């Protein structure tokens, strides 16, 4: 039975991440970027300023949500996880260094997608029975598109529950159990019991509890990861141009089948870069929109500009650090085509590759990856438990909230004792399926997205000109 599921997962992953999905994902991002007149890129600096702004007129009167910073950290806790450590290395192993280029392209297009998702999430959010702000793709499809949108919203919610349990829970839990077992000899069963208990203790408190944990752990671990990464890059600064050369050459010509790398065609680089890029930053899946919908802001444009920062932080910064560290260390140690670290093409060897690169780059660096992976994976689990709960409630009602929380805990337990490669393949496939109804909804709502952005831009220009006078 397990072998059949493994074969099915591998087939589904290959089928989902074929040309139609890649076209839909990148095509939507490019269309939104052009339609917004490259606003996400132009407003990037302003987005960081907005993140810490405390203008009172931008908040709801009740102040009953979470802060914009907490909403971004909650969204980032759902994206910064195994994809940044395992996914980047796995993309290089399978698709060659050129896969990183396509991760960047996915991220650049994903800025516009993330902006549009948060914009729609704020505009079409509603309140639950307890008066809490809720929203996301299922709501902006149902409310924004009317009867036809109900089907898209329902399809998204079903896919979200499946993808959340597979990608946000099983993959991350399995990554934690593998790290603890390989590095400290902790039994997978012990990890399963302990992790399930900790997850339950956090998610039982709901959104506020999840947001508080994310607001502290995500920035702290990200800064630590980047500090150690920067030290490695400084020591190997002379190899950075060569690393970039490998990335760009691999994106254009593929990777030759010599030495350590198995040899990857351009199509493999594109497929791995886009799929792992989406897994890393989740632009297009709509998951982060669920977190942003709970922000206490009343300005959709403002929240959209904050939301797009997630893609930059996650992929352009953290994933780039990981890839450059892997490549520069290998070049320094004798060349990427002679590396003894490339064991295979599954996610588990990807984790080993990143850990050994850090360990070789700076004393104690391997432990940064180990603890970074533990923290990032844990925060991803608790964020996705919120997503699963919101999608489940959309499909049923508030009475079943505790059922979906319990389901999250149970799947975390199973993920700790499951087989990694099978879980990873199924998780990637389910994430792709979840993106389809969300991207279709964004395309249908794109005229409204463009109009709202244009009106906000004109209003901003008017205010600036008045203040100049």
N, C-alpha and C positions, 0 to 999 in steps of 0.2 A: 504493500500500500504506500509506504514511504517513497519507494522507487518511482511509483506511478506519479505521485504528487511532484517529485523532483523533476521528472520528465515534462509534466504539464507546466510547471513553473518556468522551466527553461524555454519551452515552446511559446508560452504566453508572453514572456519578456521579450523574446525576439520579434514576435508578431506586433506587439503594442508599439515597440520602438522602431518600427519600420518607417519608410519614407512619408506616409500620410501623417503620422504623429509629429515627426520632426518638422514637416511643412506647416502644420497647424500651429505648433508651438512657436517656432521662429517667425512664421508669417504673421501671426497675431501681434507679436512683440514689435516687429518692424512696422506693421500697419499703424499700431497705436503710437509708436515713436514719431513717425512721419506726420500722422494726423495731429499730434500734439505739438508739432513744429519743434521737436527735440527739446521740449520744455524740461523733461526729467534731467537731462544733462546740464542745461542752462541753470536750473534751480537747485543744483546739488548742494552748493555752499549755503544757500538760504535754508535748505532743509535741515542742515545741522544746527543752524541758528534757531530755527523754530522748535527744535527738540527740547531746548532748555528755556524757551520763552514762557513767561507766566502772565501773559496778558489776560486779565479777568474776563474780558468780553468774548473770549473764545471758548469759554467753558459753559456747560449746561448749568442751568440755575440750581439744580439739585446737587451738583458735584457728587453724583452717585455712581460714577464709573471709575475707571482707573486712569492714571495720568498718561499723557502721550508717551512719556519715557517708559512707563511700565508696559504700555501696550506694545511698544517696539521691542522691549526686552522679552516680553512674553512671546511675541512672534519670532524673535531671534532664538529664543530657547527651543522653539520647535524646529528651527532650521540648522542651527549650529550643533552638529552632532557627528554621527559616524560618517556622514558624507564629506565633512571637512578633513577628516583624518584618514579613514579607510577609503572613502569614495575617490578622493584625489589620487591616491596611490594606485588603486585598482584601475582607474581610468588610464594612468600611465602604463601600467602593466599590460593592459589589453589593447588600448588604442595608441600607445606610444606618447611621447611628449606633446605631439600635435593636438591631443585631446584637450589639453589645457587651453589652447587658443579658442576652441569651440565652447569651452566652459565660459570664457570671457564673453564671447558673442552672445551666449544665452543670458548672461548676467546683464549686459548692456541693453538688450531687448527687454529683459525682465524688469528693468527699472520702470518702464512705461506700463507694463502689465501690473506690477505691484501697486503703482500709483492708481491705476484704474480700479483695481480690486478694492482698495481702501476707500476710494471716493464713493463707489457704489455702496460699500458696506455701511458708511455713515449715513448716506442719503436715505437708504431703504431699510434701516434697522428698525427694530420695534422693542417692546418690553415683554419680559416673561411674567408669569403669575406673581412673582415676588417683586416686580417693578424694576428688575435689572435690565440694562441695555444688552440686547442680543442682535446679532446679524451675521452676514456672511453670504456666500454665493447662493445658498438655497433660498435665502430671503430676498436678495435683490433679483433673483430669477422669478420667484413667485410674485412678489409685489410689483417689481418693475416691468414685467412682461405680461402680467395678467394670467389668464387661464392657460395659455400655451407655456408660460414660464413655470407653471406648477410641475409639469413633467420634467423639465430640466432641473428644477430645484430638487425634486424627489430623486432623480437619477444621481445628482451630485451627492445628496445626503447618504444614499446607499453606498456609493463608491467611497465616500469619506469614512464611513464606519469600517468598511473592509480595509481600505488603505491605512487608516489610522491604527487599526489593530495589527496589521502586518508590518507597515513601515515605521510608524511612530512608536510601536510597542515591542513587537517581536524582534525586529532587527536591532533596535537599540539595546534591549535587554540581553540579547544574545551576545552583542559586542561587549557588554559589561562582564558577562559570565566568562567569555573567552579570555579577556584581559586578566581577570582575577585568577583564573585557573592556570594560565600559561606563566604568569609572572610571580604569583604568590602561592600556587598550589591549592587554591580554595575550590572546594567541590562545587560543581554547578548546582547541585541541590541546595547547598547552604546559601549560595548566592540567590537562588530563586526565592527562598523563604524570606531572607533579609530584605532583598530589594522590593518584593511585593509588599512587605509590611511598611517600608519607608514611603513607597509610592502611595499607599492607602492613606497614611498619616497626612500627606500633603494634599492630595486631591479631595479628601473628604471635606476640607475647608472651602472648596469651590474656587472661583476666580480670584478673589482677593488673596487667598493663601498662595495660589500658584504664582500670581504676579509679584508678591513680596519675595518669594524664593528666587524667581527669575531675575528680579531687579538687582539682587546682590550677587548671585552666582555667575550669571552670564558675563557681565563686565569684568569681574575679578579674574575669572579663568581665561577670558579672551586676552586681557592685558598680559597675564603671566605667559601665556602661549606665545604672544607676539614678542615679548621681551626676550625670551630664550631664542626664538626664531631669528630675531634681529641680531643677536650675538653671533649666531652661526653664519648668517649672511655677511656680517662684517668681516669675520675671519676668512670667509671664502669669497670675498668681494671680487677677486680677479676672475672667478668662474661664472659670475652672473651673466656677462654678455654671451658666453658660450651656451649657458642654459636657455636664455631667450632665443638664441639661434636655433637650438634643437626644437624648441616649441614652434617657432614660425616655419622652420623647414619641414617639421613633421606634419604641420597643418596643410602645407602645400604639396609635399611630395610623399608623405607617409613615412614609415620607419622601416628601414631595411631589415631583412630577416637574418641578422648576424649577431653573434655575441649573446648578451643577456636578454635583450628585447626579442620577443618572439617574431617581430615583424608585423606591422599593422598597415593596412591599406588606408587611404584617406577616408573611405566610408566608415571604417572602424573608429578612426579618430573622431569623426563627426558624431557617430552614434554614441560613443562613450562620453564624449565631451558634453553633448546636449543632455543625455539621460542623467549622467552624474551631476551635471550642472543644475538640472531641475531638482534632482534629489537633494542637492546641497541647499539651494536658495528657495525652492518651492514656488518660484514665480510662475504663475499660470495655473497652479493647483487651487488657489483661492483659500488655502488653509490660514494664512496669516491674516486675511480679511476678517476672520472670526474673532481674532484677538483685537484687531484695530476697531472693530465695531463696538467694543466695550469701552473705548476711550471716552472720557467725559467731555471731549471737545464737541462743539456744535458746528464746526467748519469742515466740510468734506474735503475741500482743496488743501487745507492745512494738514489734515491727517494723511492725505494721499502723498504729499511731499515728504512727510516723515516716514511713511511706510516704505517708500522707494529706497531709503537709506539701508534697509535690511539687506537688499541684494548687493549693494556696494560693500558693506561690512563683511557679509558672509562669503561671497565669492571673489570679488575683486581684491579684497584684502587678505582674509584668512586662508582661502584656498590657494591664492597665489603664493603666500608665504610657504605653505606646505609643499607645493610643487617645486618652488625654487630651492628649498632646503634639500629635498630629495635629490634633485638633479645636480646641484652644486657639490654636495657631499660626495656623490658618486663620481663626479668628474674629478674631484680632488683625490679620491681614493684610487683612481686608475682608469676612469672612463666608464661611461654608462654601458658600453658594449662588452665590458669585461666584468661587470658586477656579479658578485656571488649572492646577491640578496634577492634576485628575482626568482622566486620559487615556483610560481604558478600564476593563475589568472583569476583566483577567487578573492573575495573581500578579505578573508582571513590573512592571506599573505600580504595584502595591501596594508593591513595594520602593522604587520611585522616590518615591512619596508619603511614606513614612516618612523616607527619607534627606533629602528637601528640607525636611520639617518640622523635623528636627533642625538642619539647616544654617541655616534661617531663625531658629531659636530661640536658638542660641548659636554663637559663632565656633568652627569646627572640629567642630561637632556632626555634620555629615554624615559625617565620617570615623569617628566613634564607631559609627554605624550600619553603615558599610561593614565595619569590622574586627569589630564585634559579629556581623554576619551571617556573616563568614568563620569566626570561632571557634565560634559556636553551631552552624553547619551542620557543621563538621568533627567536633565532639564528638558530634553526633547520628549521624553516619556510623559512628564507631567503636563507639558503644553498640549501634546496630542490627546491626552485624556480629556482635556477641555473640549477639543475639537470633536472627538467621538461623542461626548456627552451632548453637545449642542446639535450635532447632526442626528443623533438618536432621538432626542426630544422633538426635533422637527418632524421626524417620521412617526412619532407616537404622541406623547404628551409629558407634562412635567412629572407625573406620577412615577415614570420609569427612569427618572434621573439616576437614582441609586443603582438601578440595574446596570446601566452603562458604566458607572464607576466601578462596580464589582467586576464587570466583564473586562475592563481595562486591567485590573489587578490580576485577574486569572490569566489573561494573555501574556502579561509580563512574566508570570511564573513559567508558563509553557515555553516562552521565548528563551529563557535561560537554559533550558535543557534540550532545545531543538538543534537541528543540523543547520549550520551557518549558511552554506552555499544555497540551499533550497530556500531558506527564509529570505535571503538577500534578493534572489531572482524574482520571487513572488512579490516582494515589497516594491521593487522597481516597476514591475508590471502594473500593480494596483495603483501606484502613484500616477502613472500615465493615463490610466482609465479615468481617474478622478479629474484630471485636467480637462477632458473633452467637454463635458457640459458647461464648465466654468468659462472656457475660452469661447464657446459658441454664444453664451450669454453676453460676454464682453463685446463680441463683435456686433451683436444685435443692438447693444446699448451704446455703441461707440459714437453715434451722432450726438447723443446727450452728453457723453463724457467730454467730447470736443467743445460743445457749446458751453458747458459749465466752466471749463478751463479758460476758454476765450473771454467769457464775461468776467471771471475773476481777474484775469490779466489786465483787462481794460479798466476795471475798478481800481486795481493796484496802481496803474499808470496815472489815473485821475488823482488819486490821493497823493502820489509822489509829486505831481506837478503843483498841487495846491500847497503842499508843505514847502516846496521850493520858492513859491511866491511869498 
